[in-house]
């Protein structure tokens, strides 16, 4: 059996948690293990249970203030609601949902797989109760400062509380990294979604390399696929819904600085001079840069302004169709742990332009750069505009190669085989 913690489904009241939801949603149905997954529910006072696949049972648990398991950990939150709810959630799950199963669990045939910092504490709790082997997956795309003894800070605070001296020493340190560090220490295997993330984690937490395993994210190549002739009406409906005109460049993702939408907007003004037929659609939800982007767009000359669509709304249900309708997808991130949206676009037969950073270097390595899309330094608009033009001149061929490339290396069936080999070593 596998215990998994943390992901999103399309069921009402289940919390959306970012890119890791895709990993858990598509991974476990491809594995041959009975899997019990716990996720955080919202706006609900009861647990929502459902069968996600024949071998996968999901329990969406409302967050409740259970601090009895490890009350000393709450010092790190200092008012941060995300950390408080993460600790509450893990305590509730272990205390109320897993410990009562102790008589039914076969200890030598069970592992726990905790995804991301918010579920890291589950590893410690479940090791104390059951001594399960554990996998901890790191998904957070942040810069982890080196030279900081994260675990030392954590243990000192747990022993003596958050003293003024310790608070000063921590300064503006992202407290989530303390949970991440503990998850890395407690687990037998630390799983990273890219080599870039692995190097960051090894350096930050002084981990032995043999403990770290890189397995890339996958993509559902049936959901994300090229358009069919019979879908023309659906495609026209979805682009009309968002006010987009074809051909268009599509960019998706939260409205945050690291997604670099501002530079994309500037690059499009350059690109559009020689490609007046193109429009740009920046579609996402959440974050804090939306208003600034709207002001930038509205300051442009009227003909150009009309070509740029920026929407802050939940596009998840429409995303497969939007990919199929797009001519080019652009993800000019400044920081990216992996870049699963680039895989989704390429699986849909759409060439991409991506930032030359983090996991995107591995999604679009040198051997395919220029063949399935273009990887470029996106810190300035001019190189980004040149990359868009390069792809625009070869859209159809790059799109076909992109689809072929993703199906060969990133289907969930292939990714699940790697996780299966990893799990077999722990049972």
Sine and cosine of phi, psi and omega as CSV:
sin_phi,cos_phi,sin_psi,cos_psi,sin_omega,cos_omega
0.00,0.00,0.54,-0.84,0.08,-1.00
-0.88,-0.47,0.79,-0.62,0.19,-0.98
-1.00,-0.09,0.86,-0.51,0.05,-1.00
-0.90,-0.44,0.56,-0.83,0.02,-1.00
-0.76,-0.65,0.84,-0.54,0.26,-0.97
0.98,-0.20,0.99,-0.14,0.19,-0.98
-0.20,-0.98,0.04,-1.00,-0.04,-1.00
-0.93,-0.38,0.56,-0.83,0.15,-0.99
-0.77,-0.64,0.01,-1.00,0.04,-1.00
-1.00,0.05,0.18,0.98,0.02,-1.00
-0.99,0.16,0.67,-0.74,-0.01,-1.00
-0.85,0.52,0.58,-0.82,0.07,-1.00
0.96,0.29,0.21,0.98,0.08,-1.00
-0.98,-0.20,0.76,-0.65,-0.16,-0.99
-0.93,0.35,0.71,-0.70,0.13,-0.99
-0.99,0.10,0.78,-0.63,-0.11,-0.99
-0.84,-0.55,0.19,0.98,0.06,-1.00
0.98,-0.22,-0.36,-0.93,-0.12,-0.99
-0.87,0.49,-0.48,0.88,-0.06,-1.00
-0.92,0.40,-0.36,0.93,0.03,-1.00
-0.85,0.52,-0.61,0.80,-0.02,-1.00
-0.92,0.40,-0.64,0.77,-0.01,-1.00
-0.86,0.51,-0.77,0.64,-0.09,-1.00
-0.96,0.28,-0.61,0.80,-0.01,-1.00
-0.85,0.52,-0.69,0.72,-0.12,-0.99
-0.99,-0.12,-0.32,0.95,-0.07,-1.00
-0.95,0.30,-0.83,0.55,-0.23,-0.97
-0.93,0.38,-0.52,0.86,0.08,-1.00
-0.89,0.46,-0.33,0.94,0.01,-1.00
-1.00,-0.01,-0.04,1.00,-0.04,-1.00
-0.97,-0.25,0.45,-0.89,-0.12,-0.99
-1.00,0.00,0.44,0.90,-0.09,-1.00
-0.91,-0.40,0.55,-0.84,0.22,-0.98
-0.92,0.39,0.79,-0.61,-0.13,-0.99
-0.78,-0.62,0.80,-0.61,0.04,-1.00
-0.91,-0.41,0.91,-0.43,-0.10,-1.00
-0.93,-0.37,0.67,-0.74,0.08,-1.00
-0.90,-0.44,0.77,-0.64,0.01,-1.00
-0.77,-0.64,0.27,-0.96,-0.02,-1.00
-1.00,0.01,0.79,-0.61,0.07,-1.00
-1.00,-0.08,0.42,-0.91,0.06,-1.00
-0.81,-0.59,0.44,-0.90,0.05,-1.00
0.80,0.61,0.65,0.76,-0.02,-1.00
-0.55,-0.84,0.56,-0.83,0.04,-1.00
-0.95,-0.32,0.08,1.00,-0.01,-1.00
-0.72,-0.70,0.38,-0.93,0.05,-1.00
-0.97,0.24,0.72,-0.69,0.05,-1.00
-0.97,-0.23,0.87,-0.49,-0.03,-1.00
-0.90,-0.43,0.65,-0.76,0.05,-1.00
-0.39,-0.92,0.34,-0.94,0.03,-1.00
-1.00,-0.08,0.92,-0.40,-0.03,-1.00
-0.98,0.19,-0.55,0.84,0.08,-1.00
-0.45,-0.89,0.07,-1.00,-0.07,-1.00
-0.84,0.54,-0.57,0.82,-0.06,-1.00
-0.97,-0.25,0.09,1.00,-0.14,-0.99
-0.83,-0.56,0.86,-0.50,0.10,-0.99
-0.94,-0.34,0.77,-0.64,-0.01,-1.00
-0.93,-0.38,0.73,-0.68,0.11,-0.99
-0.87,-0.50,0.91,-0.41,0.06,-1.00
-1.00,-0.04,0.92,-0.39,-0.17,-0.99
-0.96,-0.29,0.80,-0.61,0.08,-1.00
-0.91,0.41,0.56,-0.83,0.01,-1.00
-0.96,0.29,0.81,-0.59,0.02,-1.00
-0.78,-0.62,0.52,-0.85,-0.07,-1.00
-0.98,0.22,0.97,0.26,0.07,-1.00
-0.99,-0.13,0.98,-0.21,-0.04,-1.00
-0.94,-0.33,0.14,0.99,-0.13,-0.99
-0.96,0.29,-0.44,0.90,-0.07,-1.00
-0.95,0.32,-0.65,0.76,-0.08,-1.00
-0.42,-0.91,0.92,0.39,-0.07,-1.00
-0.88,0.47,-0.36,0.93,-0.05,-1.00
-0.93,0.36,-0.28,0.96,-0.05,-1.00
-0.97,0.25,-0.30,0.95,-0.15,-0.99
-0.96,0.28,-0.18,0.98,0.04,-1.00
-0.85,0.53,-0.56,0.83,-0.14,-0.99
-0.94,0.33,-0.36,0.93,-0.05,-1.00
-0.94,0.33,-0.72,0.69,-0.04,-1.00
0.69,0.72,0.77,0.64,0.04,-1.00
1.00,-0.03,-0.11,0.99,0.02,-1.00
-0.96,0.28,0.94,-0.34,-0.10,-0.99
-0.89,0.45,-0.60,0.80,0.00,-1.00
-0.87,0.50,-0.69,0.72,-0.02,-1.00
-0.94,0.35,-0.67,0.74,0.02,-1.00
-0.86,0.51,-0.72,0.69,-0.02,-1.00
-0.93,0.37,-0.55,0.83,0.05,-1.00
-0.90,0.44,-0.72,0.70,0.01,-1.00
-0.92,0.40,-0.65,0.76,0.05,-1.00
-0.87,0.49,-0.70,0.72,-0.04,-1.00
-0.89,0.46,-0.77,0.64,-0.04,-1.00
-0.89,0.46,-0.67,0.74,0.02,-1.00
-0.88,0.47,-0.68,0.74,0.00,-1.00
-0.89,0.46,-0.71,0.71,-0.04,-1.00
-0.89,0.45,-0.78,0.63,-0.06,-1.00
-0.92,0.40,-0.70,0.71,-0.09,-1.00
-0.94,0.34,-0.71,0.71,-0.14,-0.99
-0.99,-0.14,-0.43,0.90,-0.14,-0.99
-0.94,-0.34,-0.55,0.84,-0.12,-0.99
-0.98,-0.19,-0.72,0.69,0.00,-1.00
-0.82,0.57,-0.62,0.78,0.05,-1.00
-0.89,0.45,-0.24,0.97,0.00,-1.00
-1.00,-0.03,0.11,0.99,-0.17,-0.99
-0.84,0.54,-0.57,0.82,-0.02,-1.00
-0.96,0.27,-0.28,0.96,-0.06,-1.00
-0.98,-0.18,-0.19,0.98,-0.12,-0.99
-1.00,0.03,0.75,-0.66,0.10,-1.00
-1.00,-0.03,0.96,-0.28,-0.17,-0.99
-0.89,0.46,-0.55,0.84,-0.04,-1.00
-1.00,0.07,0.10,0.99,0.01,-1.00
-0.76,-0.65,0.40,0.92,-0.08,-1.00
-0.70,-0.71,0.65,-0.76,0.13,-0.99
-0.75,-0.66,0.33,-0.95,0.09,-1.00
-0.91,-0.42,0.70,-0.71,0.03,-1.00
-0.83,-0.56,0.96,-0.28,-0.02,-1.00
-0.98,-0.18,0.77,-0.64,-0.05,-1.00
-0.97,-0.24,0.89,-0.46,0.15,-0.99
0.97,0.23,0.20,-0.98,-0.14,-0.99
-0.84,0.54,-0.55,0.83,-0.13,-0.99
-0.93,0.38,-0.29,0.96,-0.01,-1.00
-0.91,-0.41,0.13,0.99,-0.10,-0.99
-0.87,0.50,-0.62,0.78,-0.05,-1.00
-0.88,0.48,-0.41,0.91,-0.01,-1.00
-0.86,0.51,-0.54,0.84,-0.02,-1.00
-0.90,0.44,-0.74,0.67,0.00,-1.00
-0.88,0.47,-0.74,0.67,-0.02,-1.00
-0.87,0.50,-0.69,0.72,-0.09,-1.00
-0.98,0.21,-0.44,0.90,0.13,-0.99
-0.93,0.37,-0.65,0.76,0.02,-1.00
-0.89,0.45,-0.59,0.80,-0.05,-1.00
-1.00,0.09,-0.61,0.79,-0.16,-0.99
-0.79,-0.62,-0.28,0.96,-0.09,-1.00
0.86,0.50,0.66,0.75,0.06,-1.00
-0.95,0.30,0.57,-0.82,0.26,-0.97
-0.93,0.36,0.46,-0.89,-0.14,-0.99
-0.65,-0.76,0.52,-0.85,0.17,-0.99
-0.90,-0.44,0.72,-0.69,0.07,-1.00
-0.88,-0.47,0.87,-0.50,-0.01,-1.00
-0.99,-0.12,0.80,-0.60,0.04,-1.00
-0.99,-0.12,0.86,-0.50,0.01,-1.00
-0.88,-0.47,-0.19,0.98,-0.17,-0.99
-0.97,0.24,0.84,-0.55,-0.03,-1.00
-1.00,-0.07,0.97,0.26,0.02,-1.00
-0.79,-0.61,0.35,-0.94,0.10,-0.99
-1.00,0.10,0.88,-0.48,-0.04,-1.00
-0.99,-0.13,0.92,-0.40,-0.02,-1.00
-0.86,0.50,0.71,-0.71,0.07,-1.00
-1.00,0.00,0.24,-0.97,0.01,-1.00
0.99,0.13,0.09,1.00,0.04,-1.00
-0.95,-0.30,0.74,-0.67,0.03,-1.00
-1.00,0.04,0.99,0.12,-0.08,-1.00
-0.86,0.52,-0.74,0.67,-0.04,-1.00
-0.93,0.37,-0.56,0.83,0.07,-1.00
-0.89,0.45,-0.69,0.73,0.06,-1.00
-0.88,0.47,-0.68,0.74,-0.02,-1.00
-0.88,0.47,-0.74,0.67,-0.05,-1.00
-0.92,0.38,-0.62,0.78,0.01,-1.00
-0.89,0.46,-0.66,0.75,0.00,-1.00
-0.93,0.36,-0.60,0.80,0.01,-1.00
-0.92,0.39,-0.53,0.85,0.01,-1.00
-0.98,0.20,-0.70,0.71,-0.14,-0.99
-0.87,-0.49,0.10,0.99,0.00,-1.00
0.99,0.17,0.09,-1.00,-0.05,-1.00
-1.00,0.08,1.00,0.01,0.00,-1.00
-0.98,0.21,0.34,-0.94,0.06,-1.00
-0.84,0.55,-0.59,0.81,0.01,-1.00
-0.92,0.40,-0.68,0.73,-0.01,-1.00
-0.93,0.36,-0.63,0.78,0.04,-1.00
-0.88,0.48,-0.66,0.75,0.03,-1.00
-0.91,0.41,-0.64,0.77,0.00,-1.00
-0.90,0.43,-0.60,0.80,0.00,-1.00
-0.96,0.28,-0.54,0.84,0.02,-1.00
0.83,0.55,-0.79,-0.61,-0.03,-1.00
-0.99,-0.10,0.35,0.93,0.00,-1.00
-0.83,0.56,0.72,-0.69,0.07,-1.00
-0.92,0.39,0.94,-0.35,-0.10,-0.99
-0.91,0.42,-0.37,0.93,0.05,-1.00
-0.87,0.50,-0.47,0.89,-0.01,-1.00
-0.93,0.37,-0.40,0.91,0.07,-1.00
-0.92,0.39,-0.67,0.75,0.07,-1.00
-0.91,0.41,-0.67,0.75,0.03,-1.00
-0.87,0.49,-0.68,0.73,0.01,-1.00
-0.88,0.47,-0.67,0.75,0.00,-1.00
-0.92,0.40,-0.64,0.77,0.06,-1.00
-0.87,0.49,-0.65,0.76,0.03,-1.00
-0.90,0.44,-0.61,0.79,-0.01,-1.00
-0.95,0.33,-0.67,0.74,-0.12,-0.99
-0.97,0.26,-0.54,0.84,-0.10,-0.99
-0.97,0.23,0.51,-0.86,0.12,-0.99
-0.95,0.32,-0.58,0.82,-0.01,-1.00
-0.76,-0.65,0.72,-0.69,0.13,-0.99
-0.97,-0.25,0.90,-0.44,-0.01,-1.00
-1.00,-0.09,0.76,-0.64,0.05,-1.00
-0.86,-0.50,0.55,-0.84,-0.09,-1.00
-1.00,0.09,-0.07,1.00,0.06,-1.00
-0.35,-0.94,0.31,-0.95,0.06,-1.00
-0.91,0.41,-0.55,0.83,0.03,-1.00
-0.89,0.46,-0.69,0.72,0.05,-1.00
-0.90,0.43,-0.65,0.76,0.00,-1.00
-0.87,0.49,-0.71,0.70,0.01,-1.00
-0.89,0.46,-0.63,0.77,0.03,-1.00
-0.89,0.46,-0.70,0.72,-0.03,-1.00
-0.93,0.36,-0.69,0.73,0.01,-1.00
-0.86,0.50,-0.71,0.71,-0.03,-1.00
-0.93,0.37,-0.66,0.75,-0.08,-1.00
-0.94,0.34,-0.65,0.76,-0.14,-0.99
-0.93,-0.36,0.18,0.98,0.03,-1.00
0.80,0.61,0.75,0.67,-0.04,-1.00
-1.00,0.06,0.58,-0.82,0.15,-0.99
-0.93,0.36,0.66,-0.75,-0.06,-1.00
-0.87,0.49,-0.54,0.84,-0.04,-1.00
-0.92,0.40,-0.28,0.96,0.00,-1.00
-0.99,0.10,-0.29,0.96,-0.13,-0.99
-0.98,-0.22,0.76,-0.65,-0.01,-1.00
-0.83,-0.56,0.78,-0.62,0.04,-1.00
-0.99,-0.15,0.86,-0.51,0.16,-0.99
-0.73,-0.68,0.84,-0.54,-0.05,-1.00
-0.94,0.34,0.35,-0.94,0.20,-0.98
-0.93,0.36,0.37,-0.93,0.05,-1.00
-0.92,-0.39,-0.11,-0.99,0.01,-1.00
-0.58,-0.81,0.58,-0.81,0.04,-1.00
-0.98,0.18,0.98,-0.20,-0.10,-0.99
-0.98,0.21,-0.08,1.00,0.12,-0.99
-1.00,0.00,-0.62,0.79,0.04,-1.00
-0.96,0.27,-0.69,0.73,0.00,-1.00
-0.98,-0.19,0.97,-0.23,-0.12,-0.99
-0.52,-0.85,0.26,-0.97,0.05,-1.00
-0.91,0.42,0.38,-0.93,-0.01,-1.00
-0.95,0.32,0.45,-0.90,0.11,-0.99
-0.96,-0.30,0.41,-0.91,-0.04,-1.00
-0.86,0.52,-0.56,0.83,-0.04,-1.00
-0.94,0.34,-0.17,0.99,-0.05,-1.00
-0.99,-0.11,0.11,0.99,-0.12,-0.99
-0.84,0.54,-0.63,0.77,0.00,-1.00
-0.93,0.38,-0.65,0.76,0.03,-1.00
-0.89,0.46,-0.64,0.77,-0.01,-1.00
-0.92,0.40,-0.66,0.75,0.03,-1.00
-0.90,0.43,-0.60,0.80,0.00,-1.00
-0.91,0.42,-0.68,0.73,-0.07,-1.00
-0.95,0.32,-0.60,0.80,0.01,-1.00
-0.96,0.27,-0.49,0.87,0.09,-1.00
-0.92,0.38,-0.60,0.80,0.02,-1.00
-0.84,0.54,-0.61,0.79,-0.04,-1.00
-0.99,-0.16,0.06,1.00,0.04,-1.00
0.95,0.33,0.50,0.87,-0.06,-1.00
-0.99,-0.11,0.58,-0.82,0.13,-0.99
-0.92,-0.39,0.59,-0.80,-0.01,-1.00
-1.00,-0.02,0.45,-0.89,-0.13,0.99
-0.96,0.27,0.42,-0.91,-0.03,-1.00
-0.59,-0.81,0.42,-0.91,0.12,-0.99
-0.99,-0.10,0.77,-0.64,-0.02,-1.00
-0.93,-0.36,0.72,-0.69,0.14,-0.99
-0.74,-0.67,0.75,-0.66,-0.01,-1.00
-0.81,-0.58,0.27,-0.96,0.02,-1.00
0.72,-0.69,0.29,-0.96,0.00,-1.00
-0.88,0.48,0.46,-0.89,0.02,-1.00
-1.00,0.10,0.99,0.17,0.03,-1.00
-0.72,-0.69,0.36,-0.93,-0.13,-0.99
-0.86,0.51,-0.61,0.79,-0.09,-1.00
-0.93,0.38,-0.31,0.95,0.07,-1.00
-0.98,0.21,-0.27,0.96,0.23,-0.97
0.91,0.41,0.58,0.82,0.01,-1.00
-0.91,0.42,-0.49,0.87,0.00,-1.00
-0.87,0.50,-0.71,0.71,0.02,-1.00
-0.92,0.39,-0.60,0.80,0.06,-1.00
-0.88,0.48,-0.66,0.75,0.02,-1.00
-0.87,0.49,-0.69,0.72,0.03,-1.00
-0.92,0.40,-0.65,0.76,0.00,-1.00
-0.90,0.44,-0.59,0.81,-0.02,-1.00
-0.91,0.41,-0.58,0.82,0.03,-1.00
-0.89,0.45,-0.51,0.86,0.06,-1.00
-0.97,0.23,-0.75,0.66,-0.02,-1.00
-0.85,0.53,-0.64,0.77,-0.11,-0.99
-0.92,0.40,-0.34,0.94,0.00,-1.00
-0.89,0.46,-0.63,0.77,0.01,-1.00
-0.98,-0.19,-0.10,0.99,-0.02,-1.00
-0.72,-0.69,0.90,0.44,-0.09,-1.00
-0.92,0.39,-0.25,0.97,-0.01,-1.00
-0.96,0.27,-0.34,0.94,-0.09,-1.00
-0.99,0.12,0.52,-0.85,0.22,-0.98
-0.87,-0.49,0.15,-0.99,-0.03,-1.00
-0.79,-0.61,0.76,-0.66,0.06,-1.00
-0.85,-0.53,0.90,-0.44,0.11,-0.99
-0.95,-0.30,0.96,-0.30,-0.11,-0.99
-0.86,-0.51,0.78,-0.62,0.02,-1.00
-0.25,-0.97,-0.09,-1.00,0.07,-1.00
-0.49,-0.87,0.63,-0.78,-0.01,-1.00
0.99,0.10,0.20,-0.98,0.01,-1.00
0.98,-0.20,-0.27,-0.96,-0.18,-0.98
-0.67,-0.74,-0.01,1.00,-0.06,-1.00
-0.99,-0.16,0.01,1.00,-0.09,-1.00
-0.85,0.53,-0.77,0.64,-0.06,-1.00
-0.87,0.49,-0.64,0.77,0.01,-1.00
-0.91,0.42,-0.63,0.77,0.03,-1.00
-0.90,0.43,-0.64,0.77,0.04,-1.00
-0.88,0.47,-0.68,0.74,0.03,-1.00
-0.89,0.45,-0.66,0.75,0.04,-1.00
-0.88,0.47,-0.72,0.69,-0.01,-1.00
-0.88,0.48,-0.70,0.72,-0.07,-1.00
-0.94,0.33,-0.27,0.96,0.02,-1.00
-1.00,0.10,-0.11,0.99,-0.03,-1.00
-0.99,0.15,0.34,-0.94,0.08,-1.00
-0.84,0.55,0.52,-0.85,-0.13,-0.99
-0.80,0.60,-0.75,0.66,-0.02,-1.00
-0.86,0.50,-0.63,0.77,0.00,-1.00
-0.96,0.29,-0.64,0.77,-0.01,-1.00
-0.85,0.53,-0.61,0.79,-0.03,-1.00
-0.93,0.37,-0.33,0.94,-0.02,-1.00
-1.00,0.09,-0.10,0.99,-0.12,-0.99
-0.92,-0.40,0.89,-0.45,0.02,-1.00
-0.95,-0.31,0.81,-0.59,0.05,-1.00
-0.78,-0.62,0.88,-0.48,-0.05,-1.00
-0.80,-0.60,0.70,-0.72,0.08,-1.00
-0.93,-0.37,1.00,0.07,0.00,-1.00
-0.37,-0.93,0.26,-0.97,-0.05,-1.00
-0.96,0.29,0.93,-0.36,-0.06,-1.00
-0.96,-0.28,0.12,0.99,-0.18,-0.98
-0.83,0.56,-0.68,0.73,-0.04,-1.00
-0.92,0.39,-0.46,0.89,-0.03,-1.00
-1.00,-0.07,-0.12,0.99,-0.16,-0.99
-0.87,0.50,-0.70,0.71,0.01,-1.00
-0.84,0.55,-0.66,0.75,0.01,-1.00
-0.94,0.35,-0.61,0.79,0.02,-1.00
-0.89,0.46,-0.66,0.75,0.07,-1.00
-0.86,0.51,-0.73,0.69,-0.06,-1.00
-0.90,0.44,-0.52,0.86,-0.04,-1.00
-0.99,0.16,-0.36,0.93,-0.08,-1.00
-0.96,0.26,0.41,-0.91,0.11,-0.99
-1.00,-0.08,-0.61,0.79,0.00,-1.00
-0.65,-0.76,0.59,-0.81,0.16,-0.99
-0.90,-0.43,0.66,-0.75,-0.07,-1.00
-0.78,-0.63,0.81,-0.58,0.01,-1.00
-0.76,-0.65,0.99,0.12,-0.15,-0.99
-1.00,0.05,0.71,0.71,-0.12,-0.99
-0.87,0.49,0.52,-0.85,0.12,-0.99
-1.00,-0.07,-0.39,0.92,0.06,-1.00
-0.62,-0.79,0.73,-0.68,0.02,-1.00
-0.35,-0.94,0.86,-0.51,0.02,-1.00
-0.91,0.41,-0.63,0.78,0.01,-1.00
-0.62,-0.78,-0.94,0.33,-0.02,-1.00
0.95,-0.32,0.82,0.57,-0.07,-1.00
-0.92,0.40,-0.44,0.90,0.02,-1.00
-0.89,0.45,-0.53,0.85,0.04,-1.00
-0.91,0.41,-0.63,0.77,0.06,-1.00
-0.90,0.43,-0.68,0.74,0.00,-1.00
-0.86,0.50,-0.69,0.72,0.00,-1.00
-0.90,0.44,-0.74,0.68,-0.03,-1.00
-0.91,0.42,-0.61,0.79,0.07,-1.00
-0.88,0.48,-0.46,0.89,0.02,-1.00
-0.99,0.12,0.07,1.00,0.02,-1.00
0.99,0.17,0.44,0.90,-0.05,-1.00
-0.90,-0.44,0.81,-0.59,0.06,-1.00
-0.94,0.34,0.41,-0.91,-0.09,-1.00
-0.81,-0.58,0.42,-0.91,0.24,-0.97
-0.87,-0.49,0.83,-0.56,-0.10,-0.99
-0.74,-0.67,0.35,-0.94,0.05,-1.00
-0.94,0.33,0.51,-0.86,0.00,-1.00
-1.00,0.05,0.91,0.41,-0.09,-1.00
-0.60,-0.80,0.41,-0.91,0.21,-0.98
0.67,0.74,-0.72,-0.69,-0.05,-1.00
-0.93,0.37,-0.34,0.94,0.03,-1.00
-0.90,0.44,-0.45,0.89,0.08,-1.00
-0.91,0.42,-0.43,0.90,-0.02,-1.00
-1.00,-0.05,-0.51,0.86,0.11,-0.99
-0.91,0.41,-0.62,0.79,0.01,-1.00
-0.83,-0.55,0.95,0.30,-0.04,-1.00
-0.94,0.33,0.13,-0.99,-0.08,-1.00
-0.83,0.55,-0.58,0.82,-0.11,-0.99
-0.92,0.38,-0.34,0.94,0.02,-1.00
-0.88,-0.48,-0.06,1.00,0.03,-1.00
-0.89,0.45,0.81,-0.59,-0.08,-1.00
1.00,-0.05,-0.18,0.98,0.00,-1.00
-0.95,-0.30,-0.63,0.78,0.00,-1.00
-0.93,-0.38,-0.04,1.00,-0.07,-1.00
0.34,-0.94,-0.21,-0.98,-0.04,-1.00
-0.71,-0.70,0.75,-0.66,0.12,-0.99
-0.98,-0.19,0.76,-0.65,-0.14,-0.99
-0.51,-0.86,0.46,-0.89,0.13,-0.99
-0.92,0.39,0.89,-0.45,-0.11,-0.99
-0.97,-0.24,0.33,0.94,-0.01,-1.00
-0.95,0.30,-0.39,0.92,0.01,-1.00
-0.82,-0.58,0.50,-0.86,-0.08,-1.00
-0.94,0.33,-0.50,0.87,-0.10,-1.00
-0.89,0.45,-0.78,0.63,0.03,-1.00
-0.88,0.47,-0.56,0.83,0.02,-1.00
-0.92,0.40,-0.67,0.74,0.04,-1.00
-0.89,0.46,-0.64,0.77,0.03,-1.00
-0.90,0.44,-0.63,0.77,0.01,-1.00
-0.91,0.41,-0.67,0.75,0.05,-1.00
-0.87,0.50,-0.67,0.74,0.01,-1.00
-0.91,0.42,-0.64,0.77,0.01,-1.00
-0.88,0.47,-0.67,0.74,0.02,-1.00
-0.95,0.32,-0.64,0.77,-0.03,-1.00
-0.86,0.51,-0.46,0.89,0.00,-1.00
-0.99,0.15,-0.07,1.00,-0.06,-1.00
-0.53,-0.85,0.65,0.76,-0.15,-0.99
-0.88,0.48,-0.78,0.63,-0.14,-0.99
-0.91,0.41,-0.74,0.68,-0.02,-1.00
-0.91,0.42,-0.71,0.71,0.03,-1.00
-0.88,0.48,-0.62,0.78,0.00,-1.00
-0.89,0.45,-0.68,0.73,0.03,-1.00
-0.90,0.44,-0.69,0.72,0.01,-1.00
-0.91,0.41,-0.57,0.82,0.00,-1.00
-0.89,0.45,-0.72,0.70,0.02,-1.00
-0.88,0.48,-0.73,0.69,-0.02,-1.00
-0.88,0.47,-0.66,0.75,-0.02,-1.00
-0.89,0.45,-0.73,0.68,-0.03,-1.00
-0.91,0.41,-0.69,0.73,0.00,-1.00
-0.88,0.48,-0.54,0.84,-0.05,-1.00
-0.97,0.26,-0.60,0.80,-0.16,-0.99
-0.91,-0.42,-0.31,0.95,-0.20,-0.98
-0.79,-0.62,0.29,0.96,0.07,-1.00
-0.93,0.36,0.49,-0.87,-0.02,-1.00
-0.90,0.44,-0.47,0.88,0.05,-1.00
-0.87,0.49,-0.67,0.74,-0.01,-1.00
-0.95,0.32,-0.64,0.77,0.02,-1.00
-0.91,0.41,-0.65,0.76,0.00,-1.00
-0.89,0.46,-0.57,0.82,0.04,-1.00
-0.87,0.49,-0.60,0.80,0.02,-1.00
-0.94,0.35,-0.65,0.76,0.06,-1.00
-0.92,0.39,-0.59,0.81,0.02,-1.00
-0.87,0.49,-0.70,0.72,0.03,-1.00
-0.90,0.43,-0.61,0.79,0.04,-1.00
-0.90,0.44,-0.75,0.67,-0.01,-1.00
-0.89,0.46,-0.64,0.77,-0.04,-1.00
-0.87,0.50,-0.51,0.86,0.02,-1.00
-0.95,0.30,-0.32,0.95,-0.06,-1.00
-0.99,-0.13,-0.44,0.90,-0.03,-1.00
-0.92,0.39,0.00,0.00,0.00,0.00
